[in-house]
Amino acid sequence: MKFNEVVKRLKQIYIDEKINLDINGNLRILLLNAPCNGFGDIVFAMKLASYIKKWYNITPIIASTQTHYFLDLGEKEENLIKMTTSTSVQCRRFSRLVLPDNIPKFDVILVAPMQADYSPSIKDIESILPYANTLNTLFFSEYNDDINKGFDFNMGLGDRRDGILLDSFVKETPIETIEQMRLKAGTYAVIYIAELDTSYKCMNMFIEMVVKKYSHLSSFDIVIPNWVKLSDKIIRKCTSYFDQINVEIKNKTSILYKKDNVKNILTFRQDIFPLKYKDMSALYKYSVRDILLTGDQSISDVIGCCWEDKLPFYQIVPWKKDFSKKMAQLLPQKFIKSVKTACGSLDAINYHPDFKKFIETQNFSKNGKIKLDALLSLIYKYKNE
């Protein structure tokens, strides 16, 4: 029987039997990360690394083309290896990347996440780590990638998936971050979406919903990306609910609309982004219940930190339709089933779904850990053979 066939059968046996050897600190783990246009892949790797530290008392070494982002997120420089390339650093096959000479040999290689444009390939990993093989190398998919590609971990939502990374690697969320930004907990909403052709329509739907819902407050802020240009149409809609409308950019406040007798004020805050990850967590945690996001990692951050207090809306992008469809079904959040309502709906003002079952059934720390225990146990047993 060929080596790869033996390994495949052994992996399944270890998973089925839920074998969990005591590997406490006794494996050297390398996490390969080749990000693709966005911060989500970086956060994915950091979350997975935090699980491994917590569960196995092992600090993985992370090899990435974007090590500066890991430093920004608090990773120590001694735990990072810079991969280089002569061309673009984004969305690269590993065969196009170069590792430094004389790096130590590792027992386990984790590819996390593998970009959706590619399929798992041992030959690709062998090109930079010749000792890589089907036993010591484990591939993690992006959320809800094709389940038949041959990943060791099919990350995402739904049947036969290993869940999403809900736990945060940020140890604590400082409320003083919000105070420094002059935002009062419970009096601001967050819009954190990607700049696409459909972004303004999506954003305006959400704004219309929250200004009506929170017009009873004397002061209400909406944090928006700094690439946004507020249209006259959306400002006119806001005047039905607020007597004064401001926009703040870098501590400069401009008044867009004002009545003679001002009872409540709406401020669009374009002076907040960009933020470091731990500060983003604080921004999410202390915002009002309704929040508009793009990206699977962003929405998993929100659900992970404060699912009891949040109702996430989601900017559906074409390459994440499968993920958003499953999320709408399983959360449950009926409004993100359709592009027409995913960004916000006036009908959702009094909508209060219970996400408890989702947290219990779609969490990698529950679904994926059993499999990771088994596969690391298999590698640990045979690493010297």
C-alpha positions in Angstrom: 0.0 0.0 0.0 1.3 3.5 -0.9 2.4 5.9 1.9 -0.3 8.4 1.1 -3.0 5.7 1.3 -1.7 4.5 4.6 -1.6 8.0 6.1 -5.2 8.7 4.9 -6.5 5.5 6.6 -4.5 6.3 9.8 -5.9 9.8 9.9 -9.4 8.5 9.7 -8.8 5.9 12.4 -7.4 8.4 14.8 -10.3 10.8 14.1 -12.9 8.1 14.4 -11.4 6.8 17.7 -10.9 10.3 19.0 -7.4 9.5 20.0 -5.8 12.2 22.1 -2.2 11.6 23.3 -0.5 13.9 25.8 1.7 16.0 23.5 2.1 18.8 26.0 4.8 21.0 24.4 6.4 18.2 22.5 5.8 19.1 18.9 7.5 21.9 16.8 4.8 23.5 14.8 5.2 25.8 11.8 2.1 27.7 10.6 2.3 28.8 6.9 0.3 31.8 6.0 0.1 33.4 2.6 -2.6 36.1 2.9 -4.8 37.3 0.1 -6.1 40.9 -0.1 -7.4 41.5 3.4 -6.7 41.2 7.1 -8.9 38.2 7.6 -6.3 35.6 6.7 -3.9 37.2 9.3 -6.5 37.1 12.0 -7.4 33.5 11.1 -3.7 32.5 11.6 -3.5 34.4 14.9 -6.7 32.8 16.2 -5.5 29.3 15.3 -2.1 30.0 16.9 -3.8 31.1 20.1 -5.8 27.8 20.2 -2.7 25.8 19.8 -0.9 27.7 22.6 -3.9 27.2 24.9 -4.6 23.6 24.1 -1.2 22.1 23.7 1.3 24.4 25.4 3.0 25.0 22.1 3.8 28.3 20.5 3.7 27.9 16.7 6.2 29.7 14.6 4.3 31.6 11.9 5.8 32.0 8.4 4.1 34.7 6.4 4.7 37.3 3.7 3.0 39.9 5.9 4.8 39.5 9.3 4.4 43.2 10.0 0.7 42.7 10.5 1.3 39.9 13.0 3.6 42.3 14.9 0.8 44.9 14.9 -1.5 42.2 16.4 0.9 41.6 19.3 2.8 38.5 18.1 6.4 38.4 19.2 9.1 38.8 16.6 10.9 35.6 17.6 7.8 33.7 16.7 7.7 34.9 13.1 9.5 34.0 9.9 9.4 36.3 6.9 8.7 34.7 3.5 9.8 36.7 0.5 9.0 36.9 -3.2 10.3 38.8 -6.2 6.7 39.9 -7.2 3.4 40.6 -5.4 3.2 39.3 -1.8 -0.6 38.8 -2.1 -2.4 35.5 -2.9 0.8 33.5 -3.7 1.4 29.8 -4.2 4.1 28.7 -1.7 6.3 27.6 -4.7 6.5 31.3 -5.5 7.8 32.2 -2.0 11.2 31.9 -0.3 12.0 30.9 3.3 15.2 32.1 4.9 18.1 29.6 5.0 18.8 27.5 8.0 15.4 27.6 9.6 14.9 24.7 12.0 13.0 21.5 11.0 9.4 21.3 12.3 7.3 18.2 13.2 4.1 19.7 12.0 3.3 22.1 9.1 -0.1 23.8 9.2 -1.3 25.7 6.1 -3.8 28.2 7.4 -5.8 29.2 5.6 -5.4 27.9 2.1 -6.6 30.4 -0.4 -9.9 29.6 -2.1 -8.3 30.0 -5.6 -6.1 27.0 -4.8 -6.4 23.4 -3.7 -4.2 21.6 -1.1 -1.0 20.5 -2.6 1.9 18.7 -0.9 4.1 19.4 -3.9 3.5 23.1 -3.4 4.7 22.9 0.2 7.6 20.5 -0.7 8.9 23.3 -2.9 9.9 25.3 0.2 10.0 22.5 2.8 11.3 19.3 1.2 10.4 17.1 4.2 6.7 18.0 4.0 4.4 15.0 3.4 0.7 14.0 3.8 1.4 12.9 7.4 3.1 16.0 8.9 1.2 18.7 6.8 -2.4 19.7 7.5 -4.4 22.1 5.4 -7.1 24.4 6.7 -9.7 25.8 4.2 -11.1 29.3 4.1 -14.6 29.4 5.4 -17.0 27.4 3.3 -14.6 26.6 0.5 -15.4 23.5 -1.7 -15.7 20.6 0.7 -14.4 18.1 -1.8 -10.9 19.7 -2.4 -9.2 17.5 0.2 -8.6 19.7 3.1 -7.8 18.2 6.5 -10.0 20.9 8.1 -13.0 22.1 6.2 -13.6 25.3 8.0 -16.9 27.1 8.0 -20.6 26.6 8.7 -22.9 23.6 8.2 -22.7 19.8 7.9 -19.3 18.2 7.6 -17.6 21.5 8.5 -15.3 22.0 11.4 -16.8 25.3 12.5 -15.4 28.9 12.7 -12.8 30.5 14.9 -15.0 32.3 17.5 -12.6 32.7 20.4 -10.6 35.9 20.5 -6.8 36.0 21.0 -7.1 39.5 22.5 -6.8 38.9 26.3 -8.9 41.8 27.3 -11.0 44.6 25.7 -10.1 48.0 27.1 -13.1 50.3 27.5 -10.8 53.2 27.7 -10.2 52.8 24.0 -13.8 54.0 23.4 -13.5 56.8 25.9 -10.3 58.0 24.0 -12.4 58.1 20.8 -15.1 60.1 22.6 -17.6 57.4 21.9 -20.1 56.5 24.7 -21.0 52.8 25.0 -24.4 52.1 23.7 -24.8 55.3 21.7 -23.0 54.5 18.4 -23.3 52.0 15.6 -20.5 50.6 13.5 -20.3 50.2 9.7 -17.1 48.3 8.7 -17.5 47.2 5.0 -15.5 46.8 1.9 -15.4 49.4 -0.9 -17.4 47.8 -3.7 -19.8 49.0 -6.4 -22.7 48.0 -4.1 -21.3 49.5 -0.9 -23.2 52.7 -0.8 -26.6 51.0 -1.3 -25.7 48.5 1.4 -24.6 51.2 3.8 -27.6 53.5 3.2 -30.0 50.6 4.0 -28.3 50.1 7.4 -28.1 53.9 8.1 -31.9 54.3 7.4 -32.6 51.4 9.9 -30.4 52.6 12.8 -31.3 56.3 12.6 -35.0 55.4 13.0 -34.3 52.9 15.7 -32.1 55.2 17.8 -33.6 58.6 17.1 -34.9 58.7 20.8 -31.3 59.3 21.9 -30.1 62.9 22.3 -26.8 62.1 20.7 -26.0 59.2 18.3 -22.9 58.4 16.3 -22.4 56.2 13.3 -18.8 55.1 12.7 -18.1 54.8 9.0 -15.1 54.1 6.8 -13.2 57.2 5.7 -13.6 56.4 2.0 -17.4 57.0 2.3 -19.0 60.1 0.8 -22.4 60.8 2.3 -25.0 61.5 -0.4 -27.6 64.2 -0.2 -30.3 61.5 -0.4 -29.2 59.7 2.8 -28.8 63.0 4.6 -32.4 64.0 3.7 -33.6 60.6 5.1 -31.8 61.2 8.3 -33.4 64.7 8.8 -36.7 62.9 9.5 -35.2 61.5 12.7 -32.5 64.0 13.8 -32.5 67.8 14.2 -28.8 68.2 13.5 -26.5 66.1 11.4 -22.7 66.4 11.6 -19.7 64.7 10.1 -16.4 64.5 11.9 -13.1 64.0 10.2 -9.8 64.2 12.1 -11.3 66.3 15.0 -12.9 68.7 12.5 -16.7 68.8 12.7 -18.8 70.0 9.8 -22.6 70.6 10.2 -24.5 69.2 7.3 -28.0 70.0 8.6 -29.5 71.9 11.5 -33.0 72.9 12.7 -33.7 75.9 14.8 -34.6 73.9 17.8 -32.1 71.0 18.2 -33.3 68.1 20.4 -31.1 65.4 19.1 -27.8 65.2 17.1 -26.5 62.6 14.6 -22.8 62.5 13.9 -21.1 60.4 11.2 -17.6 59.6 12.6 -14.9 59.2 9.9 -12.1 59.9 12.3 -12.1 56.4 13.9 -10.7 54.0 11.3 -8.2 52.5 10.9 -7.8 50.8 14.2 -5.7 48.0 15.7 -7.3 44.7 16.1 -7.7 44.9 19.9 -9.3 48.3 19.5 -11.7 47.0 16.8 -12.8 44.4 19.4 -13.6 47.2 21.8 -15.4 49.2 19.2 -17.6 46.2 18.4 -18.2 45.2 22.0 -19.5 48.6 23.2 -21.5 49.6 20.1 -25.3 49.3 19.8 -26.9 45.9 19.0 -27.0 46.5 15.2 -23.7 46.3 13.3 -22.9 46.1 9.6 -19.8 44.1 8.5 -17.9 42.6 5.6 -15.7 39.6 6.0 -16.0 36.2 7.7 -13.4 37.0 10.3 -15.0 40.3 11.3 -18.4 38.7 11.8 -17.0 35.7 13.7 -15.2 38.3 16.0 -18.5 40.0 16.7 -20.4 36.8 17.4 -17.5 35.4 19.4 -17.2 38.4 21.7 -20.7 39.4 22.3 -23.3 37.2 20.6 -25.9 37.9 23.3 -25.8 41.7 22.6 -25.4 41.9 18.8 -27.5 41.6 15.7 -25.0 41.5 12.8 -25.9 42.5 9.3 -23.6 41.4 6.5 -22.4 42.9 3.2 -22.7 39.9 1.0 -19.8 39.7 -1.5 -20.0 37.3 -4.5 -17.1 35.1 -3.3 -18.8 34.6 0.1 -22.4 33.8 -0.9 -22.2 30.2 0.4 -20.9 31.3 3.8 -23.5 34.1 4.1 -26.3 31.7 3.1 -25.3 29.1 5.7 -24.8 31.9 8.3 -28.4 33.2 7.7 -29.7 29.7 8.2 -27.8 28.6 11.2 -27.4 31.8 13.3 -30.4 32.3 12.6 -30.5 35.8 11.0 -33.3 35.7 8.4 -32.5 39.1 7.0 -29.1 38.1 5.6 -30.7 35.4 3.5 -31.3 38.0 0.8 -29.0 40.7 -0.6 -32.1 43.1 -0.4 -32.2 42.9 3.4 -28.7 41.7 4.4 -27.4 45.2 5.0 -30.4 46.3 7.1 -34.1 46.4 7.1 -36.7 48.6 8.9 -38.5 45.3 9.6 -35.5 44.2 11.7 -35.9 47.0 14.3 -37.5 44.7 16.8 -35.8 41.4 15.7 -34.1 39.5 18.5 -33.0 36.0 17.5 -31.2 33.7 19.9 -27.7 32.7 18.7 -27.0 30.3 21.6 -27.4 27.1 19.5 -25.1 28.5 16.8 -22.3 29.1 19.4 -22.7 25.6 20.6 -22.7 23.8 17.3 -20.6 25.9 14.9 -17.5 26.6 17.0 -14.1 25.2 16.0 -13.2 24.9 19.6 -15.9 22.2 19.9 -16.0 20.7 16.4 -12.4 21.0 15.2 -10.5 20.4 18.4 -11.3 16.7 18.5 -10.0 16.3 15.0 -6.9 18.4 15.7 -6.2 16.4 18.9 -6.3 13.2 16.8 -4.2 14.4 13.9 -1.5 15.9 16.2 -1.5 12.7 18.2 -0.9 10.7 15.0 2.0 13.0 14.0 3.5 12.9 17.5 3.4 9.1 17.5 5.1 8.7 14.1 7.2 11.8 13.9 10.5 9.9 14.3 9.6 7.0 12.0 
